[in-house]
Amino acid sequence: MRWREALAQAASTARLMVGVPDYQAYAAHRAREHPGEPILSPEAFVAERAERRFGSGPDRIGRCC
């Protein structure tokens, strides 16, 4: 792995650790694993992830504080 790739991976990991979703990874996964199915827009993706993290409902990811 080249140093730029390693740096990009470290940055992605750091963003996920603080709760910043990675749209590019989501879009690549959807295109690769779910061809023909719709991909959310960046705005809809962020809104959906925020609702899952902070909203209510069965998909909510619980937090202690």
N, C-alpha and C positions, 0 to 999 in steps of 0.2 A: 504494500500500500504506500503510495507516495505521500509526502508530508502534507500536501494540500488536501488530499482525500482524508487523511487522518484528522487534520484540523477541521474539515467540514463535518466529519462524523462526531468529533468532540463537541462542536458547536450545537449540532442537532441534539445530542444527548443532554447537554446543559439546558437547552430550551425545554426539552421534555421534562426534565427534573423540576423546573420551576413552573410548569403548566402551560407552556406556549406550544400549541399544536403545530405540526409540520404539514402544511398543505401539500407541498411537492411530494412528500412520501405517500400521503393519502391518495393523491391523484395517480401516481405511478402504480400503487397497489391496485386501485380500482380498475385502471386500464389493463393491467396484467392479469389479475385474478377474476375480474368480473366484466369481460368484454361485452359491449352492447348495452350495458346498464348505465344509467345516468351518473354523472359525476357532479357533486355539488359545486357551486361557484365558491370562490374564496370567502366571500362574505357569508354565504349560507353555511359553509363549513365551520367558520369561527363561531357563528351564532349557535349552531348545533352542538359544538363542543362546550361552549359556555353553558348552554342549557343543561347538558349532561353533567357538568361539573358542579354548577351552582343552583340549578333548578330543582324541580321536584319530579317525581315519577319513578317508574321501575328501573329506568336506565341510569339513574343518578349515581354517581360515584361518591360514596360517603367520605366525609372528612371529619377529623376530630375537632377542628376549630375553624 
